[in-house]
Amino acid sequence: MQRERLVTADPRDIAEYVDRDIAEYVDRGMDQLEEKLIKHVDRRFDELADLLRGAFPGGDMVKHRLEHERKLEAEADLKSLRRSLIEKGAFGLIAALLAMNWEAIKMAVREFFK
């Protein structure tokens, strides 16, 4: 019945039907895309939330921060220990060389002041 009306109808009426059909088609497509987009965003959000939850063992952010602070402090202590060993090691090496060559140093000084 509608087809018959379209055939005999005014071209402006046909354009109105076509416009309405196109609008409905586009609306359906947009609705489908919107649903897909919402599902995609929800899935990605859940993945990100899981990733963030995994960064905090037991979900405790404070313990996570404290663990980082403890590691940084341990690294600073180790760096200080290394520096101290190098300084004291260099002094010890020089002192050992002086002690081993003390007699030679004394003789050289005596010869110098003779």
C-alpha positions in Angstrom: 0.0 0.0 0.0 2.8 2.4 0.9 4.6 1.6 -2.4 1.6 2.5 -4.4 1.3 5.7 -2.5 5.0 6.4 -3.2 4.6 5.8 -6.9 1.6 8.1 -7.2 2.8 10.6 -4.6 4.3 13.9 -5.0 8.2 13.8 -5.3 8.4 15.9 -2.1 6.6 13.2 -0.2 9.0 10.6 -1.6 12.0 12.7 -0.5 10.5 12.9 3.0 10.2 9.1 3.2 13.8 8.7 1.9 15.1 11.3 4.4 13.2 9.5 7.2 14.6 6.1 6.2 18.2 7.5 6.0 17.8 9.2 9.4 16.5 5.9 11.0 19.4 4.0 9.3 22.0 6.4 10.6 20.4 6.5 14.1 20.5 2.7 14.3 24.1 2.7 13.2 25.1 5.4 15.7 23.3 3.5 18.5 25.3 0.3 17.6 28.5 2.3 17.5 27.7 3.9 20.8 27.1 0.5 22.4 30.4 -0.8 21.0 32.3 2.2 22.2 30.8 2.0 25.7 31.7 -1.7 25.9 35.2 -0.9 24.6 35.8 1.9 27.1 34.4 -0.2 30.0 36.7 -3.1 29.1 39.8 -0.8 28.8 38.8 0.9 32.1 38.6 -2.5 33.9 42.0 -3.5 32.4 43.5 -0.3 33.7 41.9 -0.7 37.1 43.2 -4.2 37.4 46.7 -3.0 36.4 46.6 -0.3 39.1 45.3 -2.7 41.7 48.1 -5.1 40.9 50.6 -2.3 41.7 49.4 -2.2 45.3 49.8 -5.5 47.0 46.7 -6.0 49.2 45.4 -2.8 47.8 47.4 -0.8 50.3 48.8 2.4 48.7 50.5 3.5 51.9 52.5 0.2 52.2 53.4 0.6 48.6 54.8 4.1 49.2 56.6 3.0 52.3 58.2 0.1 50.4 59.6 2.5 47.8 60.9 4.8 50.6 62.6 1.9 52.3 64.2 0.8 49.0 65.4 4.4 48.4 66.8 4.6 51.9 68.6 1.2 51.5 70.2 2.4 48.2 71.4 5.6 49.9 72.9 3.6 52.7 74.7 1.3 50.3 76.0 4.3 48.3 77.3 5.8 51.6 78.9 2.5 52.6 80.7 2.2 49.2 82.0 5.8 49.4 83.2 5.2 53.0 85.0 2.0 52.0 86.7 3.7 49.1 87.9 6.6 51.2 89.0 4.5 54.1 90.5 1.9 51.7 92.6 4.5 49.9 93.8 5.9 53.3 94.5 2.3 54.5 96.5 1.5 51.3 98.6 4.6 51.7 99.2 3.9 55.4 100.2 0.3 54.5 102.6 1.5 51.9 104.1 3.9 54.3 104.4 1.3 57.0 106.0 -1.2 54.6 108.5 1.3 53.4 109.1 3.1 56.7 112.7 2.1 56.9 113.4 3.3 53.3 111.6 6.6 54.0 113.7 7.1 57.2 116.9 6.4 55.3 115.9 8.8 52.5 115.1 11.6 55.0 118.5 11.1 56.8 120.3 11.2 53.5 118.5 14.3 52.5 119.4 16.2 55.8 123.0 15.0 55.9 
